[in-house]
Amino acid sequence: MPEGPEIKQAADAVARAIAHTPLIHISFAFERLQPYEAILVNEQIWAVQSKGKAMLIRFQNQLNIYSHNQLYGKWYIQKANSYPTTNRQLRLAIHTPKKAALLYSASEIDVITNEQITSHPFLSRVGPDVLDDAMTVDQVRDRFLDKRFYRRGLVSLLLDQGFLCGLGNYLRSEVLFVARVHPSLRPIDCTPEQIDGLAKGAIAVSRQSYLTKGITNNLDTVAQLKQQGFSRQQYRFYVFNRDGRPCYSCGTAILKEIAGGRRIYYCPHCQKL
């Protein structure tokens, strides 16, 4: 599933392609949304915003197209009236005279008013967005220490969009590693230094991933590994998807475990209990 950085990157691409310019065509695959096609095509898009793993395409008439990619949704940016070669199903198409933004395979799409945003089933429940420029380390630290969350296991808490939105499976492993926290712990089990590391890591790792298109590893290490001929798959992460390979910090083999049906990776030396 795309995580917050990938959705924010997609929102940026959609905004560059179709915002602040006249539209010439909009089509929805879902019949219940098709009455909005004639309404929205006469409006301009003033912003495209991400909220965790969701996206809002915001129109001047105070309507918004909400979408959540779930596991398989994918945005394509094409020349106007052109389509990619793919077996995916087209769910939403927005065309300008020059560009098209096309959403394939997503099943969660809706049109909502500005007033409905605060009561939307997903948007109303999500916690603070780790990619929000206004988000601070102190605010994230307070979330970890909040009585609603501090007795919950970190492996499940870091995937809970109601706790912090935008984090997901690869970011979970990377944040825990950067904070030097063992995956079995809860916030209440952590030292103040570890809580501080988790708060800083949740923001820093997510923002670096957004800025680098998915690279969470130390960038100096990445540069060295590139010079040595390593592939992106090999240098992208600190620990995620690297089971059996040596930790870049200490050389210990990375371990993989399954928690709640999801993979988690960690270094048993750098993240000691």
Salt bridges, closest charged atoms under 4 A:
ASP110 OD1 - ARG32 NH1 3.42
ASP138 OD1 - ARG141 NH1 2.38
ASP146 OD2 - ARG148 NH2 2.90
ASP160 OD2 - ARG152 NH1 2.75
ASP189 OD1 - ARG186 NH2 2.93
ASP196 OD1 - ARG141 NH2 2.34
ASP196 OD2 - LYS200 NZ 3.00
